[in-house]
């Protein structure tokens, strides 16, 4: 995707967000249609390694993220960061809540249920949990050896589950900083100044 396409896509989402914040129902519907796949992919990536039934609640958690985004829309303030960063922050909190519940009661369902599940318990046993923990420690040590920018890129791709294109967009926005124009959208050098004849 070219820089002008990225800027156009972010501009379209930004306009959609503004209309949704102002109460436009169609814009809110369209925005949630954009948010749901992001939340679903984020939750699926983060819950896939959890013990117990927590990983079976990806759809429910993605729906909770959408509801939380909907409830937070009236208070949303554009800070110059992509709207997706706002969505991922909400999703991270929801995932953390579910992870805490799953770790507090391993082997049990993380989300209360009115009926007994009709499937075998496929939660990780003590040996698998220990191996998973040692793998996580090993990965942390490897990540600590990388420069910060490479570590951040890997986390966006692997932990968050962004595509290469989405990672590039997030990284470009991060590198530019809030309030800075996308490449190719800033005025040309010397624009607006009189040119002296030679």
Secondary structure, DSSP 8 states (H G I E B T S, - for coil): --HHHHHHHHHHHHHHHHHHHTT-HHHHHHHHHHHHHHHHHHHHHHHTT-SGGGGGGHHHHHHHHHHHHHHHGGG----SS-HHHHHHHHHHHHHHHHHHHHHHTTTS-SS--SS--SS------HHHHHHHHHHHHHHHHHHHTS-HHHHHHHIIIIIS---HHHHHHHHHHHHH-TT---TT-S--TTTTS-----
